[in-house]
Structures are given as C-alpha cells and as structure tokens.
C-alpha cells in the first residue's frame, strides 16, 4: 500500500447549535483519486474547508497529518503553500479578467510589486496546455464556457504547484462532454503524482475514476470503500450514503393518462442578442392530462431556452408558433399571463432565479399567487402563514420554522420551497427544469413522489433533465432535443439510454 | 413564550435604533439641563425634520428595490420654485398650485423611473443627472433670485397648528383629547391583533410583556403629546407626516405592491420569473418618490416662506442616510418605513442637540458621518451574530 499523503484524525467541528462534523476520519493515499460522498448537508464541504484552512486551526478538534506532519493552517494561503488547493463548487473566477489574470490572481508574477506580464502570459500558456485548453491567455473568462472555466480553475491550482487537489462537485454544472474531459484530466494528473479528493453526487463518475471512496453521513465518517479491479456497485454506495437500501430510486406510479391537454406547434425562437441566430427550430410537442413528459438532451441543446420562451417569452426574440391549451390557443406575453393561464416553470437555477434567498420560506411560497390570499388591498398574513405551514407539512420541508430564510436551507429543501411556490400558483402545466440538480438521493426520491402525485391529480408535467436514468425512471414519454430541434420521441416502454444518446448524436453528425 | 431578554435579543435590529434614539435624547437632555426637552424645542424638532422624513419615506421604497435616488433635493428645490412662480407670480390658488406641483413631481419621477426601469440605465447615473439638471432648472425658473412671500394660508402647512376647539388654558386641550383617543385606538388594534393571532393558534408574547410593551408605547405617545400641548399643540405637518407613515407602512407590510417591492429588491430575476412586473414596480416607486420629493419641496418652501435656488441642497444624502441608519440594506430587499423614520429622527435629534450644545456646523457634519457608518456597522455586526 502506498504511503498516506493525508490523514485527518477524529475531526470535530461545531457551529452554534449544530455539530457539523463528529469525529470524522479520512485517509488519502499518495497518488490516488479519493471520492468523498454523502447526502447534501452531510458535512463533506465542511471537512474540506477544515482541511484547506478556511476554518483555521483551533476552530475544530482533531489532527491533520500531511506527509506525516501535523498541520496547523491558519488560512488558505498556508495550506496552498503546502500544495493543498481547493476548487470550490461555485467557481471563483472573475468574469471580466483574462484567463492569465485569473490564474495568477493573488499569486502575481511580480518583482517589487510590478507585474511581469510577459512572464505571466508565458506561464499561463504552459499551464493551459497541461489542462488541454487552446484558448489564448488573454481571453476574458466570461467568453469561455463553464466547462473550460473549470479547466482554468485547475490550471490555477497547478500554478500553485499543487500536490493534493480538492474538487467540490467539479462536474455539477458541466455537460457530459466537458465532464468526461475533466475526469480524463484528473486521471492524467494522477499519473503525474497529484492526488485528488473529489466531492461528487454523480456515482457513475466516481466509479469510473476513483480509487477509494469515503462515505460521510450526518457529520460522521461511515466507511471507506476500496474500488478494486471488479469495481463497486452504485447500490452499494447509496446504501452507505442513506443508511438504507434504496431498492427503487424512482417511486412507482399508477398512470392515468387522459387526452392531449397542452400542445406547442411550430415553435421558433431567435437568440436575444445575436440577430438571425435561430435557437429553436420548429418544435412540436404535446402533453396529455396526467402525463409526465421528459425532454432529454445535452446541456446547451436549447431545452431551458424552450421552456423559458413558452413561459411568457422570458427568453428569446421573434418568437413564433402557437400554444394550445385545452383546445384553445393561448397567447403568453408576460410571466404573469403565463401564470394566469396555468403554466408554471420551475427554474434550473433555484438560487438565482427560483428564490428570493434573503426572504423567508413563507414569503417565497406566496409570491406567485398573492392575489389568492388578498382581500381588497390587504394581504391576509394569517392565511399566508397557514398556507405555508400546510406546504411545510405536505412537502416535508425540513426547517426550524416557515420564518427561516431560504438561503439557510439545504439544496433539497430549497427545491421543495420552489416547488411549493409553483404548486401554490395552482398550475395545470408544470415545467420542471433539472428538478433534482445538486440535491441528495433521499430528497430526489421525495421530489419524484411529488411529481407523481401532481400527475395523478391530472396535471401535465414536463421534465427537463440531463440525467438519463432520471428521465427514464420518471417519464411516461420522452422527447429528445438536440441543437434546438426535437430529434426523437419515444414511449417509456421502448426507451433506453442508448436510444436517447443515438438521437442526440445522430443529429450532431448531420449538422457537422 | 419568550422572556423579555430573548425577545430583545431576537429583535435587536428593530429595537436597537429605538434604544439608541432614546439614549441620544436622554444624553442631550442631561447635557443641556433639560433644554432639549422643552415644548418649544420638541415642536421645533418636528418642524425642522418634516421635509427630510417625507423624503426618507419615499427613499426607503427606492432603496428596498435596490436602487437609489440622488435627485430628490434638486427636485424639491425645483418644485418649490415652480410653486412659487404659480402662487406668487401668477396668483394661482394655493391648493391648485400645490396639486400641479405634486403632479409635476410625479412626472419627473416617471421620467427618471422609465429610463431606469425600461432602458436599464443605472439609477445612480440617471438620478445624478437629475440632480444636476433640476438644480440648474431651479435657477433658471427663479432667475437666480429668491421668490417670496407665499400666501399665508400655504405657509400654514409647515408653520400652523391644529386649532384648539376645546379652548384649554395653558395647555392645548384638543391635543390631549386626541392623544387619549389615539392611545385608545392603538390599544384596541393591539388587542385585536393579539386575539386574532391566538385564535389561529400562533405564538404570542407573554401577557406581562404585552402589557408592558403597550404601557411603554402609551407613555411615549402621551408624554410626547403632553409636551407639545404645552406649546401650541399638534403642528399641521405632524398630522401630514403621521398619515404618510401609516399609509406607507401599511403599503409595505400588507399589500401586494409592497410585497413585490421587497421581492424585486431581494432578487430581481426570481421576482420576474414569479410573475412580478419588475419594471412596472420600479417605475411606480420612482413616480412615488418624485411625488414625495415634490411634497417635501412644498413643505420646505412653506417653512422658509420663500423659494430659493439653494433649497434642498444635501437633502438627498440625509434621506438616504436615514434609511441606512434605520436598517435598510444597500443591496436592496431589506428595510422598513418605521426604521427609516427612526433613522431620520436619530439624525434630527443629533443635529438639534448639537446645535443646542453650541457645537459648530463643522463638527456636526463630521459626527453625523460617523453616526451613519457606526449605525450600519452595528447593523451588520448584529446580523452576522445571528
């Protein structure tokens, strides 16, 4: 067995009122990729913040041994000096600075306080080559995609002479191609002797590249699994994460599908900024009463744009085509018109677009339909509270009370609040955009159950999801979208991951 | 059921500034040997600060939406000039002139608001332009000179008092009767609110604390009224101010419009995708600000009994400072009307107290600046503690 590069012993970290970590231990061997998994709020990120000095020595109990030495990091600078670099979930790049400026931010190539730009550019070029980027070092970060930004983050870490790289959900915002790219890069780095700790929810990625897995649950380290030659099953990992066997990741449902209720015909949308660039081309879809319809595809296929253009023209220009609801054409020129016509859109970005984070659960839920609890001019606050309490109970929102700010909730509970607010608007058609992104397995199951319940109440559900198993597990019928076009349609019975991917890729080939 | 300590602790942001206000008043009372609490001075305090408080109410709405309005001082001056031209130069009836002035104010708000809400020019830039533009127009309208005097009836807005119909001797009896009536209304509302909360099964504060809280508020109301009753009773402007505060506090807390303002300031995109007509809300808030700036300009002109090119200079900064001292967040989404009023009073009491003590305008300015930063520092500190 290789030498241990890192050993965290019995780490305990308490915040006012909560024990976030309770005697957690973690051992990482030299030159391995070590995955850290657990439900949201289990304490993974906290553990990594302890390691990297975000929480300074003295604010936690326990010891950190790095190369056999006890570490007492006071801040991130000290841990970076030892070659421990953390890449946070939210990218920490500055959009209007160039790649080179970002990489050497805080670590400027300077002499006597004067930056040597030639040196900076030269070294940036070398680093970019290592991570497989061909962009010029002068490119502004805002002009490259999220996938490439993630690579710039890694290049930044490499510039600090990293020995132990910590990645917090590095692929959460990436599409499949970019994710694959990133994983290959991690394997490449591993060959060069760089160890990694990767926090991830994507079990398939973990089983692909990790050498061992440590599972954390409720602030405690549960077990460390070695991935040998024969690999390890996702079910085995999930069992450790949730502490129970999730025999079925998707709740079953008795379907009761009625007639076509909502139809989109010849839908075409142009890009809001680039004149003449068609983003969506001749889209035709329909949804029946009580049906859950999925739109599968890669990120950037135009699915979010499609949903938002329907939802009161929240995206795009020169929108044409017709929307037919219950046999009658409807015109939706603003979000409030869409809501009045019974359409709800649950955004993929709940933090930015879904919630007023600074406000409490109660106000967030009522925002979509204040009219219904208003008498004359006055909002009936007691009714508002009762409604919110009702949702808290029905959706099983875990919070201290409904007056808690939504910013303090976990991802899964935030998503339940977003769902609540849209159910409160009493829609007939719910569009759910990546409804389970970034939330843990247990909460996912709850969200699926809610979707099933809504469908059984006779509502139309349109699910946009990049996770194929999710589409296959929850939808009655699946459309595939690629490059702004519908490239396939199939029933649940004959849909497989392979078929969906074929529709995605075939279209791409045609285009190229 | 929380104990007094817990309630104070969890509401430190709300109570903090009120406690600070009381402390500052007591400090100056002690320092001046009670001079700051004489009926004359308390009445003056109200009169001197009325126009800033009116602006602070409008500014609070603007700041909660996450914007700012730097033009209000210039707009107030401009409206004063317009009103003077109408009333003095054209002999227009003062009510008609005041109404036209308010409409012009609303129009100015609509103009600036449209540029901000629909063309997305940053509010700071638009209203900075407005500040220069309307200051210039004021001088154009007045030809660089002051215009005076206003019709006596008009000046009564700012310098008049309600008549003592009951004819008290040595004390303004009507004021005291109103004070008792007001107390009764307040208590009835409080009891009704508490009962209805109990009916719904919500948690309420303990009985002792409820009584204690009400006794304190009643004492404050009646003591204040008694003091001004010893001078000339309730000033007209106080009635106007009270009505404004009640209406705007109600709008912000109880109506859909108010809720949409908070949502817009909290997260514009999320509000928009929830069906809030964000551009329209922003526009309405500026129209309202323009109208209140006009009202403030009228009140100030009536108080000076003249329209001058220099009127309203720096008012915008006092109004903005009032909101921030009163707990509004510079990034929007947080703040209350009552908070802004308390913030305005903190500044007013300090101004007044420092003048009584004989501190020069130079030091007054410096200390006010310190208070602003310290108040916000305190606010952020208590927030991070929770």
Contacts between the chains, C-beta under 8 A, distances in Angstrom:
chain1	res1	chain2	res2	distance
A	311	B	273	7.6
A	314	B	272	7.6
A	314	B	273	6.5
A	334	B	275	8.0
A	334	B	277	7.1
A	335	B	272	6.4
A	335	B	273	6.1
A	335	B	274	7.3
A	335	B	275	4.7
A	335	B	276	7.9
A	336	B	275	4.2
A	336	B	276	7.9
A	336	B	277	6.4
A	338	B	275	7.6
A	339	B	275	4.5
A	345	B	273	6.9
A	347	B	273	6.2
A	352	B	267	7.2
A	352	B	269	5.9
A	352	B	270	7.0
A	353	B	267	7.9
A	353	B	269	5.0
A	353	B	270	5.4
A	353	B	273	5.2
A	354	B	270	6.0
A	354	B	273	7.6
A	355	B	267	7.1
A	355	B	270	5.8
A	356	B	262	7.7
A	356	B	263	5.3
A	356	B	266	3.6
A	356	B	267	4.6
A	356	B	270	5.3
A	356	B	271	6.6
A	356	B	333	7.0
A	357	B	266	7.2
A	357	B	267	6.6
A	358	B	266	4.9
A	358	B	267	7.7
A	358	B	333	5.0
A	358	B	334	6.6
A	359	B	262	6.8
A	359	B	263	7.2
A	359	B	266	5.2
A	359	B	333	7.1
A	363	B	259	6.9
A	363	B	262	7.4
A	363	B	263	7.6
A	366	B	259	7.8
A	367	B	259	7.1
A	367	B	263	5.6
A	367	B	271	7.3
A	367	B	274	4.7
A	367	B	275	7.9
A	367	B	276	7.2
A	368	B	274	5.0
A	368	B	275	5.9
A	370	B	256	4.6
A	370	B	259	6.0
A	370	B	260	7.9
A	371	B	256	7.1
A	374	B	255	7.8
A	374	B	256	5.8
A	377	B	254	7.4
A	377	B	255	5.2
A	378	B	254	4.8
A	378	B	255	6.7
A	379	B	254	5.5
A	379	B	255	6.4
A	379	B	256	6.5
A	379	B	259	6.5
A	381	B	254	7.5
A	382	B	196	6.9
A	382	B	197	7.5
A	382	B	200	5.0
A	382	B	202	7.4
A	385	B	200	7.6
A	385	B	202	6.9
A	386	B	200	7.2
A	421	B	274	7.0
A	425	B	275	7.8
